[in-house]
Amino acid sequence: MKNLIMIIDDEVDFLDTLKRGLVTSGFTNVETEGDPRKATEFFERGEAADVALIDVNMPGLSGVQLLEFIKNYNPETECIMVSALNEARVAVDCLKKGAYDYLVKPVSRDDLILSIRRALERKKLIEIVDLMKKDAPPDLTHPEAFKPIVTRSTRMLKILKEAELHAGSDVPILITGESGTGKELLAKAIHLASPRARFPFTPLNMVSIPGNLFDAEFFGYVKGAFTGAEKERIGYLEHTNQGTLFLDEIGDLPAEFQGKLLRVLQDGDYIKLGTNKSQKANIRFLAATNRNLDSMIAKGAFRKDLYYRLRGTWIHLPPLRERKEDIPLLIQEYLEEFQGAVKPSGIQEDAMSLLMNFDYPGNIRELRSIIQSAINLAQGKRISVKCLPPYLRSRSPASKKSPIQGHGRIEPLEVVEKNHILQVYEASKRNKVQTAKWLGIGLNTLRRKLESFGID
């Protein structure tokens, strides 16, 4: 972890022991100071620490005085007070003066690590609240990590900054949003902006694992663990060690496996098939879904305890219809990406107008599929309306207007989505694979939606 942790204590042995413990736990940026007066010089110079661990009883300048000094010069620093005396009066005084926590020696490493991580999360939440209050788009500290996400939407840029702020910790993140909004792309960016960037990023679609193979694929197995296990297999957990495991379509994880995943999240331990030896999963978990998990919990289809474990923090990606200023940027990106041997010369104004006024139930993935197909049909010429899919070409000028204008009645979004999916389904001659491709959604997602419409 790159967060700067500063330990200020006049006991040299305690400083060394504490620093070793923090470094072992992953806090690689740790500084120590045995003289509280020298610590004031650090903050007086305008230097900043994310968390300061401060001994309450020090000669020359007490921990409480140092706390007040730090909060005056750098109020963003979260201060954790450490004392050999369990005095409620002193603890309350420290908390009133801005300390995040008050710990009594001897402090267990687990309690200390938990306090530091919570302090860092609080610091991030405060930064996020401040970020959302600002009108101007924020600057990213790791722009290369987020470069594949094409946007100029202030709303999206704030979401990316929020994701970047969370990237530095190991808190699980639940990413929600409609199909095709770029949830996996965001998960990969979070990984690349994190201290785990040099270790594996493993995307795992919950739908893709056959139920009878979940344990074998997830935990791995040793040779002879079961009939057919002719050699050892490394599971996803072991493969992703020290990296990030992205659990896509987590809402589709069968109920019988949710408890097994929960145990890994809670304890960090798992057992390979064919052994009794527990292994530690040193992994950052990210999860995503386009389903309503609250509704699934109410129906008993998803475990509430797993939901809250996965939702250490929550990021929601808006649909493309709510960030239409990004459509021209995305189109330009795809024109360059798919040019191949025949470079398209651009896009005609009426075609662009149709694309700008469409709501994209399949979101970015649908737009990408439309442009890829149009480039093939344009054969080096400017993309015209004729190059667009039938369901777009058939849209009348009136349909491009706001439903508020002229007609009066506004259709609910779910009705608009249903009508659009059925229109595309018919245009594809009821070909589910082609429909899913045109809509830019997964085949399983399409099947679920058609079933909900009463279509097998």
Secondary structure by P-SEA (a helix, b strand, c coil): ccbbbbbbcccaaaaaaaaaaaaaacccbbbbbccaaaaaaaaaacccccccccccccccccaaaaaaaaaaacccbbbbbbcccccaaaaaaaaaacccccccccccaaaaaaaaaaaaaaaaaaaaaaaaacccbbbbcccccccccccccaaaaaaaaaaaaacccccbbbbbbcccccaaaaaaaaaaacccccccccccccccccccccccccccccccccccccbbbbccccccccbbbbbcccccccccaaaaaaaaaaccccccccccbbbbbbbbbbbbbcccaaaaaaaccccaaaaaaaacbbbbbbcccccccaaaaaaaaaaaaaccccccccccaaaaaaaaaccccccaaaaaaaaaaaaaaaccccccccccccccccccccccccccccccccccaaaaaaaaaaaaaaaacccaaaaaaaacccaaaaaaaaaaaccc
